[in-house]
Amino acid sequence: MNKIKDKYAIFLDIDGTLMGSSSAALDENLAVIQKVRALGHKVLISTGRSTAYLPSNIDIEKYFDGVVSGAGARVVIDGKEVFCKTMTRENIKAFCEYSIENGIIGVLEGIDNMFFMGIVEEGMGKWIHIDSKNISEYLTKALPIEKFTILGIAPEELNEILTDCVILQHDGYAEILQKDCSKSSGMKIAAAELGVDSEHCIAMGDSLNDFDMIENAGIGVAMGNAVPEIKEIADMITKDVDNAGVAVALKEIFSLKD
């Protein structure tokens, strides 16, 4: 595929980057993103959220050229799936059984649905509850799961129980990702599909699962609210999420006027 000469591919994290508590900041971000796309650049979501957990308040197809979801487990460009690697049946079974037996709030983040074990928490909405009574029913089905999440601290035992996975512990929750999937690998796959080299990739984020993406992009941008590890490796630091840091950075990088 021919490279897009002097054009960039921009990869944006969602939570804490594109979207925070300010709807006005989100609106400003989306407006500036459209200006960037109008110049011929490609703008993609790059999120730890799975496909089924993408925010309903953002029209992804309208505002973006693609999505890297599940921290690199799935890549969709212009509505076409170009890469997908889901959790193995063995790991799904082990994670579900361990969560139920140990009373952990564990989440299966899927392409089509969200599943959880443990007590019901606010915001779970239409998520499907798996317990000791119905687990066999769900484990006999093909479940396309992009990643696991644990509310709270992930037990160290899971490192031995799950194969080829890596655990990222955040403040209040942990992500369990496939070892060979990351936001960086997803960025590389998407960039290759778009014909953009790594030097023409821009990545913005705030948390540890953004680290490798920001480190490997031509321009890595840390949000003002980013964890210190992200700020240390970033090429630039923008405003925080509720002050439209994405819009501020894009205006600076592409010399956009208000």
Protein Blocks (a to p, Z undefined) as FASTA:
>chain_A
ZZdehiacddddfehplpccblklmmmmmmmmmmmmmnopacddddfbdfklgcfkbcfk
lmpgbdcehhhpacceehiafbdcdddfklmmmmmmmmmmnopacddddfkbccdedjdd
ehklmaccddfklmmmmmmpccddfbdcdehjddfklmmmpghiacdddehiacdddfkb
cfklmmmmmmmmnopafklcccddfbfklmmmmmmpmbdcddfkbcfklmmmpmbdcddf
klommmmmmmmmnopaZZ
